[in-house]
Amino acid sequence: MIMGSIGSNLQEVKRRMAAASASAGREAKSVTLLAVSKTFPAEAVRAAHALGQREFGENYVQEALDKIDALADLRASLEWHLIGPLQSNKTRPVAAAFDWVHSVDRLKIAERLAEQRPAAMPPLNLCLQVNISGEASKSGVLPAETLALARAVAALPAARVRLRGLMAIPEPAATLAEQRAPHRALRELLQQLNAEGLALDTLSMGMSADLEAAVLEGATLVRVGSAIFGQRG
Ligand SMILES: *Cc1c(COP(=O)(O)O)cnc(C)c1O
């Protein structure tokens, strides 16, 4: 990986986000860029941070904990988001190290995070990962079961965890119209939950290949890895 390209890559991703926001009639600042640094070294995160990037996403708990440790000097000025699968035996270090977890797909995980979030820290922000295409092989709660899970998670102690919204990883699709369909479905699901009285403000959707479709459908946070840091080995 060439560190020098991170700056121009970040600029290009922000240009894409701004263009999609403009065509959706949205303000550019209504969409947060989460830089997905999985498999890239701590020094790549440090380089992006030096260029002004503040939100970082990681998939693998141990790799993330090592990086968070290596970048402890920057901790007060960046946010760490766990976007990969979380097993219940790994919740304790996650509750103590992260600012967000996007991949909550069952109540037990959220309960453990709430129990284990240190009292001295601000609440851990949570998103429910939704299996928006409803495929048996994929992780995430099914759309039809999302309201019940959201209600249960929202009822956990507010000082420890805060349910912020929904996350999805749709199947890759070739055309903009095909890319938009699952993102639209996730947005409609969020609107349904809000109509049921849950106050959710986050739609975590869109990656390097489909961020325009996600922004057009209302993403508030896009998770972009390879378009910033390069292809993963
Ligand atoms: C790896 C990953 C991303 C980023 O994917 P790119 O295609 O590299 O942008 C986003 N979200 C999740 C959940 C991921 O695992």
The ligand as a Gaussian input file, in Angstrom:
#p B3LYP/6-31G(d) Opt

LIG

0 1
 C      -14.922000      -4.583000       4.466000
 C      -16.236000      -3.961000       4.795000
 C      -16.593000      -2.705000       4.294000
 C      -15.741000      -1.934000       3.297000
 O      -15.752000      -2.589000       2.080000
 P      -15.031000      -1.937000       0.768000
 O      -15.653000      -2.647000      -0.354000
 O      -13.580000      -2.206000       0.942000
 O      -15.346000      -0.489000       0.793000
 C      -17.792000      -2.166000       4.701000
 N      -18.605000      -2.798000       5.556000
 C      -18.301000      -3.997000       6.062000
 C      -19.238000      -4.658000       7.005000
 C      -17.119000      -4.621000       5.691000
 O      -16.837000      -5.838000       6.178000

